[in-house]
Amino acid sequence: MNRAFYSSSITNFIAASDEEIIGKISLGSEFSDQKLQKDAWVEEIKILKDVLVNYIGQIYFEYSIPRIGQRIDVLLIIKSVIFVLEFKVGEKKYTSNAIDQVTDYALDLKNFHETSHDKFIAPILIATNAKGSLSLLELNAQEDKLFQPVKTNPSLLNETINNLLQLTNLEEIDIAIWEMEDISPLLQ
């Protein structure tokens, strides 16, 4: 089962036309694509093509989390970190609901996706019109490789990703193995 409306290596994502990416996302979508949603995808693609130009990894748009019936806007795997990106296009503030949303997505991956259990997971909230300020980057108190949610904007997203990567130095995630696992409860 394909969990994302669009998935690709970051290299191929950057090389693809915006129209090709939007077309694949729309074809993967089970829902009617409203103009507002398409405009959000266009903005996310533009931001990510600028930010990810120097990174190698994998990108997924609208990654499904079946347990809660929701979709992660963008999931990135770069080196040893899984980045859970929640975009709030046009937003000037980081609302508590949006912070909770990206945190819940990261927790579901950590607890219900078997090949994510032992990986670093970084939930990032991107309010596209918010003023810039770097968030404190820290792991949660349980030391389970889950970062506290990070609030950022497009101009600081590259620096945020880079800083999070510098806090980890584990073996790179094998994307083929990571993709093979299904959503399942954490095994004790």
Summary of the structure (lengths in Angstrom):
residues: 188
radius of gyration: 15.4
end to end distance: 25.7
largest distance: 44.7
contacts: 543
relative contact order: 0.15
helix: 40%
strand: 26%
